[in-house]
Amino acid sequence: MKKLKKIFLILIIVTNTNILTGCWNYKETNDMGIVAGVAIDKDKHNNKYILTTEIISFTSEGGGNTITSDIYITEGVTPFDSVRDILIQKSEKPYWTHTKIIIFSKDIAEDDIVSIVDYLYRDAEIRGDIKFLISKEDTAGEILNIKTKKDNDIISFSINQAIEFQKSVAKYPVITMWEFITSLGTDGSSPIVTSIDKELLNGKERFRVFGGYAFKGDKLVGWLNSNECKSALWVTNKIKGGLVQVEGVVNGNKYKNDLEIFKSKTKIKPIIKDNKVALNINVDIDVGIAAINGDINFMQKDNMKILQKDGEQYVKKSIECIINKAQNIFKSDIFGFSDIIQREMPKEWKKIKPYWSSIFQSLDTNVNVKININNAALNSEIIKVGESK
C-alpha cells in the first residue's frame, strides 16, 4: 500500500495541481484510468472478447486521500475494441504502466493466447514484467469480481502480492509476459503459467493462487498441482525457500517432519550415454528442521542420517515423477532441457533439433539429490509432555 501511495503522489503532483491549490473541503475524483489488472475471456456465442478491467480511483476530500477501484466490463471483436470501449464508460484513456497482472480464461489459453500476447506486447505502455495467470474457474473475469472484496482493496495488487510470496512457499511458478514470450521463442521449450481460482473460507469468497498450467508451444496441455509445481521448480533451479515434508520410520516408529529450505541449487549437465544425449540432474539443498512430529530424537547421528536419506529420496522421487509426467502425458519440455543442450552441446543439438519432440519423450535423466541438514536446528531437546497426574 505504501508503494501504491507513492505512485499516486507522483501522478497527482504531475497531472493535477488543483489538489494542492484547492479548498480543504473540495472533493475531487482523479479519473486517470490507471489499470491495476485485467481478465480476458471470450464469449462462446458471438466470439467477442470480454475484458474485465480493474481501474484505480483516487478521491481527495477534506484533506484526506482514499484509494479504491472500480470494475469495468467491456467487449469487442478484438482486444483493442474492448479497450476502446473503456473510454466510453470511463471517459478516460486506460493507463497501463502500473498494471500488475493479466488473467486469461482457460478457453483463451487453449486456443488464442498468442494473438492476445502479441497485442499486449505491441502496446508501449504495458511492461514486460506484468505477471500472467490462467483462471481455473469458468471465466477469468469472476476472479476480479470476488464479492467480498473490501471497498479499499485493489484485488489485482493483492493477487500480485500473493504471487510475490511464492519465494517463501514454492508452490507455483511465476511467469511474466517477457518470460512467456521468451519461452515460446526458445526451440523445443514451453512455459508453465500460474493458475488461480476461488475458494470459500469461513463462508467468504477469496482468490487462491496455486499450481500451474503447462503448455506445449502455444497450446495448453495440462495442469500441475502444487507439489508438481514445486518439483518442476526444483528442476529449473527456481526454489528459493519453502518446506519439504518428509515421512519415514526410525526403529519402527513413524515420523513426519518439516524441513525448511535455506538454499537450493540445481545443476543440469548434458552427456552422451549409449550414443544418445542424456542429462545428469544434481540438486543440492540446505535445510533446517522446522517441525518434528513424534518422539524420535534427531540429535542422534544415526537418526539424522535416516532423516537426510528419507528427504533425499522424497525430493528425488518427486522430481522423477514430474519429469515422467512431462514426457508421457504433456509430451512437452517444460523444463528448458532443449535450451541447456543447445547451449552446452551446440553441435549435438543441431543433429537432434528436428526430432526433439520425440527425443524428449524418451530422454534419459539421472537425478541425484543431496540434502544438508543444518546442525544448528538440532541444538535443543524435543519438548516432552509428562504423564498426567
C-alpha positions in Angstrom: 0.0 0.0 0.0 2.9 2.4 0.7 4.2 1.9 -2.8 0.8 2.5 -4.2 0.5 5.8 -2.3 3.9 6.9 -3.7 2.7 6.2 -7.2 -0.4 8.2 -6.7 1.6 11.1 -5.1 3.8 11.4 -8.2 0.8 11.2 -10.5 -1.2 13.8 -8.6 1.7 16.3 -8.5 2.3 15.9 -12.2 -1.2 15.8 -13.5 -3.4 17.6 -11.1 -2.2 20.7 -9.3 -5.8 21.5 -8.3 -5.5 19.2 -5.3 -2.6 21.3 -4.0 -4.3 24.6 -4.6 -8.0 23.9 -4.0 -10.1 24.4 -0.8 -9.8 22.0 2.1 -13.4 20.9 1.7 -13.0 20.5 -2.1 -14.0 17.0 -3.3 -12.4 15.6 -6.5 -12.0 12.2 -8.1 -8.9 11.7 -10.2 -10.2 9.7 -13.2 -6.8 8.9 -14.7 -7.9 5.4 -15.7 -5.0 3.6 -14.0 -5.4 -0.1 -14.8 -4.4 -2.4 -11.9 -5.2 -5.7 -13.6 -7.3 -7.2 -16.4 -9.0 -10.5 -17.0 -9.6 -11.7 -20.6 -12.5 -14.0 -21.7 -14.1 -14.9 -24.9 -17.9 -15.2 -25.5 -18.6 -18.6 -26.8 -21.8 -17.4 -28.6 -20.6 -14.3 -30.5 -16.9 -14.9 -30.3 -16.2 -11.5 -28.9 -13.5 -10.7 -26.4 -14.7 -9.7 -22.9 -12.4 -7.6 -20.8 -12.9 -7.3 -17.0 -10.7 -4.3 -16.1 -9.9 -3.1 -12.5 -9.2 0.6 -12.6 -8.0 2.6 -9.6 -9.9 5.6 -8.4 -8.4 8.3 -6.3 -10.6 10.6 -4.2 -9.5 13.6 -2.2 -11.9 15.1 0.3 -11.3 17.3 3.3 -7.5 16.9 3.1 -7.7 13.1 3.1 -6.9 10.7 0.4 -8.8 7.5 -0.5 -7.7 4.9 -3.0 -10.3 2.5 -4.3 -11.0 0.6 -7.5 -13.9 0.0 -9.9 -14.6 -2.9 -12.3 -15.4 -2.2 -15.9 -16.6 -4.9 -18.3 -16.3 -4.3 -22.0 -16.4 -6.5 -25.1 -15.2 -6.2 -28.7 -14.4 -8.1 -31.8 -10.7 -7.6 -30.9 -8.9 -6.9 -27.6 -8.3 -3.4 -29.0 -12.0 -2.8 -29.5 -12.7 -3.9 -25.9 -10.1 -1.5 -24.6 -11.6 1.3 -26.6 -15.0 0.7 -25.0 -13.5 1.5 -21.6 -13.2 5.1 -22.9 -17.0 5.2 -23.3 -17.6 4.0 -19.7 -14.7 5.8 -18.0 -14.3 8.8 -20.3 -10.6 8.5 -19.8 -7.9 6.6 -21.7 -6.7 3.5 -19.7 -3.3 4.0 -18.3 -1.4 0.6 -18.3 2.0 1.5 -16.9 1.2 0.2 -13.4 -0.8 -2.9 -14.4 0.4 -5.9 -12.3 -1.5 -8.9 -13.6 -3.4 -10.3 -16.6 -5.7 -13.3 -16.1 -6.6 -15.4 -19.1 -9.6 -17.8 -19.2 -8.8 -21.4 -19.9 -10.6 -21.2 -23.2 -8.3 -18.3 -24.3 -5.2 -20.2 -23.1 -6.2 -23.2 -25.1 -6.8 -21.5 -28.4 -6.0 -17.9 -28.7 -3.3 -16.8 -26.2 -0.6 -16.0 -28.7 -2.7 -13.4 -30.6 -3.6 -11.7 -27.2 0.0 -11.7 -26.0 1.1 -10.3 -29.4 -1.4 -7.4 -28.9 -0.2 -6.8 -25.3 3.5 -6.9 -26.4 3.0 -4.3 -29.0 1.4 -1.9 -26.5 4.1 0.5 -25.5 2.6 1.2 -22.1 2.4 -2.5 -20.9 5.5 -3.5 -19.1 7.3 -6.8 -19.8 7.3 -7.7 -16.2 3.5 -7.9 -15.9 2.5 -11.3 -14.5 0.4 -13.9 -16.3 -2.2 -16.2 -14.7 -4.8 -18.6 -16.0 -8.2 -19.0 -14.3 -9.4 -22.4 -13.2 -12.9 -21.0 -13.0 -15.4 -20.9 -15.9 -14.2 -17.3 -16.6 -11.3 -15.1 -15.8 -13.4 -12.1 -15.0 -15.1 -13.7 -12.0 -11.7 -13.6 -10.2 -11.6 -9.8 -10.3 -15.3 -9.7 -9.3 -15.0 -11.5 -6.0 -17.9 -10.1 -4.0 -16.3 -10.0 -0.6 -13.6 -7.6 -1.7 -13.2 -4.7 0.7 -14.0 -1.2 -0.6 -10.4 -0.1 -0.4 -8.9 -3.3 -1.6 -7.2 -3.4 -5.0 -7.7 -7.1 -5.8 -5.2 -7.1 -8.6 -2.5 -5.7 -6.3 -3.5 -8.3 -3.7 -3.0 -11.1 -6.3 0.3 -9.7 -7.3 1.4 -9.6 -3.7 0.4 -13.2 -3.2 2.4 -14.2 -6.3 5.5 -12.4 -4.8 5.2 -14.6 -1.7 6.0 -17.6 -4.0 9.6 -17.4 -2.8 8.6 -18.4 0.7 6.2 -21.2 -0.3 7.4 -22.6 -3.7 4.0 -24.0 -4.6 3.5 -22.4 -8.0 5.5 -20.8 -10.9 5.8 -17.1 -11.5 5.9 -16.0 -15.1 6.0 -12.6 -16.7 4.9 -11.6 -20.2 8.5 -11.3 -21.2 9.4 -14.7 -19.8 6.4 -16.3 -21.5 7.4 -14.8 -24.9 11.0 -15.9 -24.4 10.0 -19.5 -23.5 7.7 -19.7 -26.6 10.6 -18.4 -28.7 13.1 -21.0 -27.4 13.4 -24.0 -29.7 11.8 -27.1 -28.0 10.9 -25.4 -24.7 7.4 -24.5 -23.4 6.2 -22.4 -20.4 4.2 -23.1 -17.2 1.7 -20.4 -16.3 0.4 -19.8 -12.7 -3.2 -20.8 -12.1 -5.7 -19.1 -9.9 -9.2 -19.9 -8.7 -11.7 -19.0 -6.0 -12.4 -20.8 -2.7 -14.7 -20.3 0.3 -13.1 -19.7 3.7 -15.4 -19.3 6.7 -18.3 -18.6 4.3 -16.3 -15.9 2.5 -15.1 -16.0 -1.1 -11.5 -15.3 -1.8 -8.9 -15.9 -4.6 -6.4 -18.7 -4.4 -3.1 -18.8 -6.3 -1.7 -22.3 -6.7 -0.5 -24.8 -9.3 0.1 -24.1 -12.9 -0.8 -24.9 -16.5 1.7 -26.5 -18.8 2.0 -25.6 -22.5 3.4 -27.3 -25.5 4.4 -24.5 -27.8 1.4 -22.2 -27.8 -1.1 -24.8 -26.7 -2.3 -25.6 -23.2 -1.7 -29.3 -22.5 -2.3 -29.9 -18.8 -2.3 -28.8 -15.2 0.2 -29.3 -12.4 -0.8 -29.3 -8.7 1.3 -27.5 -6.0 3.6 -30.4 -5.3 4.2 -31.0 -9.0 5.0 -27.3 -9.5 7.5 -27.4 -6.7 9.2 -30.4 -8.3 9.3 -28.5 -11.6 10.8 -25.5 -9.8 13.5 -27.8 -8.4 14.4 -29.0 -11.9 14.5 -25.4 -13.2 16.6 -24.1 -10.3 13.9 -21.7 -9.1 13.4 -22.9 -5.5 14.3 -20.1 -3.1 12.5 -21.3 0.1 9.6 -23.3 1.4 9.3 -26.6 3.2 10.0 -30.2 2.4 7.6 -32.5 4.3 9.4 -35.8 5.0 7.8 -39.0 6.4 9.6 -42.1 7.4 10.3 -44.7 10.1 13.0 -44.8 12.7 13.4 -48.0 14.7 9.8 -48.9 14.0 8.4 -45.5 14.9 6.8 -43.3 12.3 7.7 -39.7 12.0 6.6 -36.7 9.9 9.0 -33.7 9.8 9.0 -30.4 8.1 12.4 -29.3 6.7 12.8 -25.6 5.9 14.7 -24.8 2.7 17.5 -22.3 3.2 19.2 -22.7 -0.1 18.8 -24.9 -3.2 20.9 -25.3 -6.3 20.2 -27.4 -9.3 22.8 -28.1 -12.0 21.9 -29.9 -15.2 24.7 -31.4 -17.3 24.0 -33.0 -20.7 26.1 -36.0 -21.5 26.4 -38.7 -24.2 25.2 -42.1 -23.0 24.9 -45.1 -25.3 25.4 -42.7 -28.3 22.4 -40.7 -27.1 22.0 -37.4 -25.2 21.2 -37.8 -21.6 21.0 -35.5 -18.6 22.5 -35.6 -15.1 20.4 -33.5 -12.8 22.1 -32.7 -9.5 20.2 -31.0 -6.7 21.9 -29.7 -3.6 19.6 -28.4 -0.7 20.5 -26.8 2.6 17.7 -27.2 5.2 16.9 -26.9 8.8 14.3 -28.8 10.8 11.3 -26.6 11.1 9.0 -29.1 12.9 9.3 -32.5 14.5 6.1 -34.6 14.9 6.9 -37.6 17.2 9.3 -38.6 20.0 12.3 -39.5 17.9 15.5 -37.8 18.9 17.0 -36.5 15.7 20.0 -35.1 17.6 21.4 -38.6 17.4 23.6 -39.0 14.4 22.1 -42.2 13.1 18.6 -40.8 13.2 19.7 -37.6 11.5 21.2 -39.7 8.6 17.9 -41.5 8.2 16.0 -38.2 8.0 18.5 -37.0 5.5 18.2 -40.0 3.3 14.4 -40.1 3.5 14.4 -36.4 2.5 16.7 -37.1 -0.4 14.6 -39.9 -1.7 11.4 -37.9 -1.4 12.8 -35.0 -3.5 14.4 -37.4 -6.0 11.1 -39.3 -6.4 9.0 -36.1 -6.8 11.4 -34.8 -9.5 11.4 -38.1 -11.4 7.6 -38.1 -11.2 7.2 -34.6 -12.8 9.7 -35.4 -15.5 7.8 -38.6 -16.3 4.5 -36.7 -16.5 6.0 -34.1 -18.8 7.4 -36.8 -21.0 4.5 -39.1 -21.2 1.4 -37.0 -20.5 2.2 -33.4 -21.5 4.9 -34.6 -24.1 6.3 -31.1 -23.6 9.7 -29.8 -22.4 8.5 -27.5 -19.6 12.0 -27.5 -18.0 14.1 -25.9 -20.8 16.2 -29.0 -21.3 16.5 -28.1 -25.0 18.0 -24.8 -24.2 20.6 -26.4 -21.9 21.6 -28.9 -24.6 21.7 -26.2 -27.2 23.9 -24.1 -25.0 26.3 -26.8 -23.8 26.3 -29.1 -26.8 25.6 -26.9 -29.8 26.8 -29.5 -32.4 24.8 -32.3 -30.9 21.7 -30.0 -30.7 21.8 -29.3 -34.4 21.6 -33.1 -35.0 18.7 -33.7 -32.7 16.7 -30.4 -33.1 14.4 -31.7 -35.8 13.5 -34.7 -33.7 13.5 -33.1 -30.2 9.8 -33.6 -29.6 10.1 -37.3 -29.8 13.6 -37.5 -28.3 12.4 -35.6 -25.2 9.7 -38.2 -24.5 12.4 -40.9 -24.1 15.2 -38.7 -22.8 17.2 -40.5 -20.1 17.6 -38.4 -16.9 19.7 -39.3 -13.9 18.5 -37.4 -10.8 20.8 -37.0 -7.7 19.7 -35.2 -4.6 21.9 -34.1 -1.7 20.3 -32.7 1.5 22.5 -30.9 4.0 20.8 -30.5 7.4 21.9 -27.5 9.4 23.0 -28.8 12.8 22.0 -25.6 14.4 18.4 -26.7 14.1 19.2 -29.7 16.3 20.6 -27.9 19.3 17.7 -28.4 21.5 15.9 -31.4 23.0 12.4 -32.4 21.9 9.7 -31.0 24.1 8.2 -33.8 26.1 4.9 -34.0 28.0 4.9 -35.8 31.3 2.3 -38.3 32.5 -1.0 -36.9 33.7 -1.2 -36.7 37.5 
